[in-house]
Amino acid sequence: MADNKQNMSYQAGQATGQTKEKASGMMDKAKDAAASAQDSMQQTGQQMKEKAQGAADVVKDKTGMNKNT
């Protein structure tokens, strides 16, 4: 009877460990996905900023307000 109880306790511990390991793996994947999304958003923001600056420069050139030329 004691052996059976120890075996059940061992199996419960194994299941708990496996669950924690799976949860840790899922958290790592979620962190990686979030970091990737953040990088993508930063790149998109930078591209939008550059396009807006380019458009502003075109307007300044056309209206003679660009002092860089």
Backbone as XML, in Angstrom:
<?xml version="1.0"?>
<chain id="A" units="angstrom">
  <residue number="1" name="MET">
    <atom name="N" x="0.824" y="-1.191" z="0.000"/>
    <atom name="CA" x="0.000" y="0.000" z="0.000"/>
    <atom name="C" x="0.872" y="1.262" z="0.000"/>
  </residue>
  <residue number="2" name="ALA">
    <atom name="N" x="1.941" y="1.230" z="0.799"/>
    <atom name="CA" x="2.826" y="2.394" z="0.851"/>
    <atom name="C" x="3.523" y="2.595" z="-0.480"/>
  </residue>
  <residue number="3" name="ASP">
    <atom name="N" x="3.916" y="1.483" z="-1.123"/>
    <atom name="CA" x="4.563" y="1.590" z="-2.424"/>
    <atom name="C" x="3.627" y="2.223" z="-3.444"/>
  </residue>
  <residue number="4" name="ASN">
    <atom name="N" x="2.370" y="1.851" z="-3.409"/>
    <atom name="CA" x="1.383" y="2.410" z="-4.337"/>
    <atom name="C" x="1.212" y="3.904" z="-4.091"/>
  </residue>
  <residue number="5" name="LYS">
    <atom name="N" x="1.184" y="4.281" z="-2.826"/>
    <atom name="CA" x="1.027" y="5.688" z="-2.482"/>
    <atom name="C" x="2.261" y="6.488" z="-2.922"/>
  </residue>
  <residue number="6" name="GLN">
    <atom name="N" x="3.436" y="5.912" z="-2.744"/>
    <atom name="CA" x="4.663" y="6.581" z="-3.177"/>
    <atom name="C" x="4.699" y="6.709" z="-4.698"/>
  </residue>
  <residue number="7" name="ASN">
    <atom name="N" x="4.254" y="5.654" z="-5.379"/>
    <atom name="CA" x="4.221" y="5.671" z="-6.839"/>
    <atom name="C" x="3.263" y="6.758" z="-7.341"/>
  </residue>
  <residue number="8" name="MET">
    <atom name="N" x="2.096" y="6.850" z="-6.708"/>
    <atom name="CA" x="1.123" y="7.881" z="-7.110"/>
    <atom name="C" x="1.686" y="9.279" z="-6.843"/>
  </residue>
  <residue number="9" name="SER">
    <atom name="N" x="2.372" y="9.441" z="-5.716"/>
    <atom name="CA" x="2.976" y="10.723" z="-5.387"/>
    <atom name="C" x="4.062" y="11.072" z="-6.400"/>
  </residue>
  <residue number="10" name="TYR">
    <atom name="N" x="4.869" y="10.086" z="-6.761"/>
    <atom name="CA" x="5.924" y="10.293" z="-7.760"/>
    <atom name="C" x="5.324" y="10.710" z="-9.093"/>
  </residue>
  <residue number="11" name="GLN">
    <atom name="N" x="4.279" y="10.004" z="-9.518"/>
    <atom name="CA" x="3.636" y="10.325" z="-10.797"/>
    <atom name="C" x="3.018" y="11.722" z="-10.764"/>
  </residue>
  <residue number="12" name="ALA">
    <atom name="N" x="2.450" y="12.105" z="-9.633"/>
    <atom name="CA" x="1.875" y="13.448" z="-9.510"/>
    <atom name="C" x="2.987" y="14.492" z="-9.621"/>
  </residue>
  <residue number="13" name="GLY">
    <atom name="N" x="4.121" y="14.205" z="-9.012"/>
    <atom name="CA" x="5.252" y="15.125" z="-9.110"/>
    <atom name="C" x="5.767" y="15.234" z="-10.527"/>
  </residue>
  <residue number="14" name="GLN">
    <atom name="N" x="5.813" y="14.102" z="-11.214"/>
    <atom name="CA" x="6.242" y="14.091" z="-12.616"/>
    <atom name="C" x="5.295" y="14.927" z="-13.472"/>
  </residue>
  <residue number="15" name="ALA">
    <atom name="N" x="3.999" y="14.731" z="-13.263"/>
    <atom name="CA" x="3.000" y="15.480" z="-14.043"/>
    <atom name="C" x="3.126" y="16.973" z="-13.775"/>
  </residue>
  <residue number="16" name="THR">
    <atom name="N" x="3.342" y="17.336" z="-12.517"/>
    <atom name="CA" x="3.505" y="18.751" z="-12.162"/>
    <atom name="C" x="4.736" y="19.332" z="-12.849"/>
  </residue>
  <residue number="17" name="GLY">
    <atom name="N" x="5.829" y="18.592" z="-12.822"/>
    <atom name="CA" x="7.054" y="19.053" z="-13.472"/>
    <atom name="C" x="6.889" y="19.217" z="-14.964"/>
  </residue>
  <residue number="18" name="GLN">
    <atom name="N" x="6.203" y="18.271" z="-15.576"/>
    <atom name="CA" x="5.988" y="18.356" z="-17.020"/>
    <atom name="C" x="5.098" y="19.549" z="-17.365"/>
  </residue>
  <residue number="19" name="THR">
    <atom name="N" x="4.084" y="19.785" z="-16.546"/>
    <atom name="CA" x="3.189" y="20.918" z="-16.777"/>
    <atom name="C" x="3.942" y="22.233" z="-16.657"/>
  </residue>
  <residue number="20" name="LYS">
    <atom name="N" x="4.793" y="22.330" z="-15.632"/>
    <atom name="CA" x="5.577" y="23.554" z="-15.458"/>
    <atom name="C" x="6.530" y="23.761" z="-16.630"/>
  </residue>
  <residue number="21" name="GLU">
    <atom name="N" x="7.126" y="22.693" z="-17.114"/>
    <atom name="CA" x="8.060" y="22.796" z="-18.246"/>
    <atom name="C" x="7.330" y="23.244" z="-19.512"/>
  </residue>
  <residue number="22" name="LYS">
    <atom name="N" x="6.142" y="22.689" z="-19.744"/>
    <atom name="CA" x="5.355" y="23.100" z="-20.910"/>
    <atom name="C" x="4.941" y="24.568" z="-20.793"/>
  </residue>
  <residue number="23" name="ALA">
    <atom name="N" x="4.542" y="24.982" z="-19.591"/>
    <atom name="CA" x="4.143" y="26.373" z="-19.386"/>
    <atom name="C" x="5.327" y="27.306" z="-19.622"/>
  </residue>
  <residue number="24" name="SER">
    <atom name="N" x="6.495" y="26.899" z="-19.164"/>
    <atom name="CA" x="7.697" y="27.704" z="-19.368"/>
    <atom name="C" x="8.010" y="27.838" z="-20.860"/>
  </residue>
  <residue number="25" name="GLY">
    <atom name="N" x="7.887" y="26.744" z="-21.578"/>
    <atom name="CA" x="8.123" y="26.773" z="-23.025"/>
    <atom name="C" x="7.139" y="27.678" z="-23.741"/>
  </residue>
  <residue number="26" name="MET">
    <atom name="N" x="5.886" y="27.633" z="-23.313"/>
    <atom name="CA" x="4.871" y="28.479" z="-23.931"/>
    <atom name="C" x="5.141" y="29.947" z="-23.621"/>
  </residue>
  <residue number="27" name="MET">
    <atom name="N" x="5.587" y="30.232" z="-22.413"/>
    <atom name="CA" x="5.913" y="31.622" z="-22.045"/>
    <atom name="C" x="7.092" y="32.130" z="-22.873"/>
  </residue>
  <residue number="28" name="ASP">
    <atom name="N" x="8.084" y="31.281" z="-23.087"/>
    <atom name="CA" x="9.225" y="31.674" z="-23.916"/>
    <atom name="C" x="8.776" y="31.999" z="-25.339"/>
  </residue>
  <residue number="29" name="LYS">
    <atom name="N" x="7.893" y="31.158" z="-25.878"/>
    <atom name="CA" x="7.385" y="31.411" z="-27.228"/>
    <atom name="C" x="6.590" y="32.715" z="-27.282"/>
  </residue>
  <residue number="30" name="ALA">
    <atom name="N" x="5.799" y="32.964" z="-26.249"/>
    <atom name="CA" x="5.008" y="34.200" z="-26.206"/>
    <atom name="C" x="5.925" y="35.416" z="-26.122"/>
  </residue>
  <residue number="31" name="LYS">
    <atom name="N" x="6.974" y="35.322" z="-25.322"/>
    <atom name="CA" x="7.928" y="36.436" z="-25.216"/>
    <atom name="C" x="8.613" y="36.686" z="-26.551"/>
  </residue>
  <residue number="32" name="ASP">
    <atom name="N" x="9.001" y="35.606" z="-27.236"/>
    <atom name="CA" x="9.644" y="35.755" z="-28.540"/>
    <atom name="C" x="8.699" y="36.403" z="-29.547"/>
  </residue>
  <residue number="33" name="ALA">
    <atom name="N" x="7.435" y="35.985" z="-29.530"/>
    <atom name="CA" x="6.451" y="36.556" z="-30.452"/>
    <atom name="C" x="6.233" y="38.035" z="-30.153"/>
  </residue>
  <residue number="34" name="ALA">
    <atom name="N" x="6.179" y="38.384" z="-28.879"/>
    <atom name="CA" x="5.991" y="39.790" z="-28.505"/>
    <atom name="C" x="7.190" y="40.636" z="-28.932"/>
  </residue>
  <residue number="35" name="ALA">
    <atom name="N" x="8.384" y="40.108" z="-28.747"/>
    <atom name="CA" x="9.586" y="40.841" z="-29.150"/>
    <atom name="C" x="9.620" y="41.029" z="-30.663"/>
  </residue>
  <residue number="36" name="SER">
    <atom name="N" x="9.231" y="39.997" z="-31.381"/>
    <atom name="CA" x="9.200" y="40.081" z="-32.842"/>
    <atom name="C" x="8.171" y="41.115" z="-33.305"/>
  </residue>
  <residue number="37" name="ALA">
    <atom name="N" x="7.017" y="41.116" z="-32.665"/>
    <atom name="CA" x="5.980" y="42.088" z="-33.020"/>
    <atom name="C" x="6.446" y="43.507" z="-32.721"/>
  </residue>
  <residue number="38" name="GLN">
    <atom name="N" x="7.137" y="43.677" z="-31.600"/>
    <atom name="CA" x="7.648" y="45.000" z="-31.250"/>
    <atom name="C" x="8.669" y="45.474" z="-32.279"/>
  </residue>
  <residue number="39" name="ASP">
    <atom name="N" x="9.566" y="44.594" z="-32.684"/>
    <atom name="CA" x="10.554" y="44.951" z="-33.704"/>
    <atom name="C" x="9.873" y="45.346" z="-35.008"/>
  </residue>
  <residue number="40" name="SER">
    <atom name="N" x="8.876" y="44.577" z="-35.381"/>
    <atom name="CA" x="8.150" y="44.856" z="-36.615"/>
    <atom name="C" x="7.451" y="46.210" z="-36.550"/>
  </residue>
  <residue number="41" name="MET">
    <atom name="N" x="6.842" y="46.495" z="-35.407"/>
    <atom name="CA" x="6.160" y="47.780" z="-35.253"/>
    <atom name="C" x="7.160" y="48.939" z="-35.279"/>
  </residue>
  <residue number="42" name="GLN">
    <atom name="N" x="8.319" y="48.753" z="-34.683"/>
    <atom name="CA" x="9.327" y="49.811" z="-34.709"/>
    <atom name="C" x="9.810" y="50.069" z="-36.130"/>
  </residue>
  <residue number="43" name="GLN">
    <atom name="N" x="10.002" y="49.010" z="-36.896"/>
    <atom name="CA" x="10.430" y="49.170" z="-38.286"/>
    <atom name="C" x="9.358" y="49.881" z="-39.100"/>
  </residue>
  <residue number="44" name="THR">
    <atom name="N" x="8.113" y="49.489" z="-38.881"/>
    <atom name="CA" x="7.005" y="50.121" z="-39.599"/>
    <atom name="C" x="6.908" y="51.599" z="-39.231"/>
  </residue>
  <residue number="45" name="GLY">
    <atom name="N" x="7.047" y="51.896" z="-37.951"/>
    <atom name="CA" x="7.007" y="53.290" z="-37.507"/>
    <atom name="C" x="8.124" y="54.111" z="-38.122"/>
  </residue>
  <residue number="46" name="GLN">
    <atom name="N" x="9.307" y="53.543" z="-38.191"/>
    <atom name="CA" x="10.445" y="54.246" z="-38.791"/>
    <atom name="C" x="10.200" y="54.510" z="-40.277"/>
  </residue>
  <residue number="47" name="GLN">
    <atom name="N" x="9.641" y="53.511" z="-40.974"/>
    <atom name="CA" x="9.343" y="53.685" z="-42.398"/>
    <atom name="C" x="8.299" y="54.777" z="-42.599"/>
  </residue>
  <residue number="48" name="MET">
    <atom name="N" x="7.283" y="54.787" z="-41.743"/>
    <atom name="CA" x="6.242" y="55.816" z="-41.857"/>
    <atom name="C" x="6.834" y="57.199" z="-41.599"/>
  </residue>
  <residue number="49" name="LYS">
    <atom name="N" x="7.709" y="57.295" z="-40.615"/>
    <atom name="CA" x="8.357" y="58.572" z="-40.298"/>
    <atom name="C" x="9.173" y="59.067" z="-41.485"/>
  </residue>
  <residue number="50" name="GLU">
    <atom name="N" x="9.922" y="58.154" z="-42.101"/>
    <atom name="CA" x="10.742" y="58.532" z="-43.256"/>
    <atom name="C" x="9.884" y="58.969" z="-44.430"/>
  </residue>
  <residue number="51" name="LYS">
    <atom name="N" x="8.772" y="58.279" z="-44.674"/>
    <atom name="CA" x="7.878" y="58.659" z="-45.770"/>
    <atom name="C" x="7.239" y="60.018" z="-45.509"/>
  </residue>
  <residue number="52" name="ALA">
    <atom name="N" x="6.842" y="60.255" z="-44.256"/>
    <atom name="CA" x="6.242" y="61.544" z="-43.915"/>
    <atom name="C" x="7.260" y="62.665" z="-44.082"/>
  </residue>
  <residue number="53" name="GLN">
    <atom name="N" x="8.495" y="62.412" z="-43.681"/>
    <atom name="CA" x="9.539" y="63.430" z="-43.842"/>
    <atom name="C" x="9.789" y="63.695" z="-45.323"/>
  </residue>
  <residue number="54" name="GLY">
    <atom name="N" x="9.786" y="62.625" z="-46.113"/>
    <atom name="CA" x="9.972" y="62.789" z="-47.556"/>
    <atom name="C" x="8.853" y="63.599" z="-48.178"/>
  </residue>
  <residue number="55" name="ALA">
    <atom name="N" x="7.635" y="63.323" z="-47.749"/>
    <atom name="CA" x="6.491" y="64.070" z="-48.275"/>
    <atom name="C" x="6.579" y="65.536" z="-47.867"/>
  </residue>
  <residue number="56" name="ALA">
    <atom name="N" x="6.980" y="65.790" z="-46.632"/>
    <atom name="CA" x="7.122" y="67.177" z="-46.172"/>
    <atom name="C" x="8.203" y="67.891" z="-46.974"/>
  </residue>
  <residue number="57" name="ASP">
    <atom name="N" x="9.291" y="67.211" z="-47.267"/>
    <atom name="CA" x="10.366" y="67.809" z="-48.059"/>
    <atom name="C" x="9.890" y="68.154" z="-49.469"/>
  </residue>
  <residue number="58" name="VAL">
    <atom name="N" x="9.075" y="67.286" z="-50.062"/>
    <atom name="CA" x="8.537" y="67.550" z="-51.398"/>
    <atom name="C" x="7.677" y="68.815" z="-51.368"/>
  </residue>
  <residue number="59" name="VAL">
    <atom name="N" x="6.838" y="68.921" z="-50.362"/>
    <atom name="CA" x="5.984" y="70.104" z="-50.247"/>
    <atom name="C" x="6.841" y="71.357" z="-50.066"/>
  </residue>
  <residue number="60" name="LYS">
    <atom name="N" x="7.853" y="71.256" z="-49.219"/>
    <atom name="CA" x="8.742" y="72.411" z="-49.012"/>
    <atom name="C" x="9.456" y="72.793" z="-50.303"/>
  </residue>
  <residue number="61" name="ASP">
    <atom name="N" x="9.905" y="71.777" z="-51.060"/>
    <atom name="CA" x="10.570" y="72.059" z="-52.333"/>
    <atom name="C" x="9.625" y="72.758" z="-53.302"/>
  </residue>
  <residue number="62" name="LYS">
    <atom name="N" x="8.398" y="72.278" z="-53.380"/>
    <atom name="CA" x="7.438" y="72.830" z="-54.330"/>
    <atom name="C" x="7.007" y="74.240" z="-53.949"/>
  </residue>
  <residue number="63" name="THR">
    <atom name="N" x="7.003" y="74.520" z="-52.658"/>
    <atom name="CA" x="6.558" y="75.851" z="-52.220"/>
    <atom name="C" x="7.719" y="76.794" z="-51.974"/>
  </residue>
  <residue number="64" name="GLY">
    <atom name="N" x="8.947" y="76.306" z="-52.168"/>
    <atom name="CA" x="10.120" y="77.142" z="-51.977"/>
    <atom name="C" x="10.478" y="77.353" z="-50.516"/>
  </residue>
  <residue number="65" name="MET">
    <atom name="N" x="9.944" y="76.542" z="-49.646"/>
    <atom name="CA" x="10.214" y="76.707" z="-48.210"/>
    <atom name="C" x="11.383" y="75.860" z="-47.715"/>
  </residue>
  <residue number="66" name="ASN">
    <atom name="N" x="11.943" y="75.027" z="-48.581"/>
    <atom name="CA" x="13.028" y="74.150" z="-48.153"/>
    <atom name="C" x="14.325" y="74.933" z="-48.114"/>
  </residue>
  <residue number="67" name="LYS">
    <atom name="N" x="14.866" y="75.107" z="-46.925"/>
    <atom name="CA" x="16.078" y="75.917" z="-46.742"/>
    <atom name="C" x="17.341" y="75.083" z="-46.888"/>
  </residue>
  <residue number="68" name="ASN">
    <atom name="N" x="17.181" y="73.792" z="-47.105"/>
    <atom name="CA" x="18.352" y="72.904" z="-47.237"/>
    <atom name="C" x="18.959" y="72.937" z="-48.632"/>
  </residue>
  <residue number="69" name="THR">
    <atom name="N" x="18.254" y="73.496" z="-49.591"/>
    <atom name="CA" x="18.768" y="73.494" z="-50.963"/>
    <atom name="C" x="19.323" y="74.825" z="-51.356"/>
  </residue>
</chain>
